Amino acid sequence: MASKTPSKAEASAALAEAVDRWRAAKRSERAAREALAVVVRQVVNGGIMNESKVATLTKIPRMTIRKMLGKN
């Protein structure tokens, strides 16, 4: 049995809902990234680990770790 084609209103509502979920996910991702950056800065600036060790442990490229530390 074939599914019916959604109306323009149904398609618009589905699109708006998907966009809302995507935006919420992006906000959550940015917040989690900033929380990670705070810990990275504490660990590296506190002399507990160097940026290379943090990159290895987190499997995040060292250049990304450097950006979290404010280095470019």
N, C-alpha and C positions, 0 to 999 in steps of 0.2 A: 504494500500500500504506500503510495507516494505521500509525502508530507505537503501540506498546503504552503503556498508562498505567503510570507507575512505581509500584512498591509504596511503602508507607509508609516502609519502611527506606531505599529508594533515594532517595525524596524528602527524607527527613531528612538523609541523607548529602550530597546535592547542596546542600541549604540550608546545612548546616554549612560545606561547602567554599566556597560563595559568600560567606558571612559572613567566613570567615577571609581570603579574598582582599580583601574590602572593607576590613576592619580594617587589613590590611597596607598597602593603598593610602592609607588615611587617615594612618597613622603616617609613611609616606614623604612625603606631602603636607605634614604639619606640620613635618617635619625640613627639607624644602626651603624652606618659608616662613620658618623661623627662620634658615636660612643666608642667605636673601635679606635678612631684617631686619638681620642683622649687617653685611652690606655696605652697606645703606642707611644705617645709623647711622654707619658709618665715613666714608662719602662726605659725608653732610650735616654731621655733627659736626666733621669735618676741614676743613670750609669748601671742599671741592672743588666741590660743587654744592648748590644750594638744593633744598628739598623739591618745589617746583613743577617744576624741571628733571628731577628724578628721576621724578616722576609722569609727565611727558611722555615721557621716554625709555622707561620701563617699560610705559607704557599702563596703569598702576595708578592708581586714583583717589587724589587728593591726601590725602583723609581717611584712606585706608588707609595711606598713607606716614606720615602723622602718628601713626597708632596704632603703627606699627613704631618710631617715634622716642619713644614713650612719652607723646605728647601726646594729649589727649582733647578 
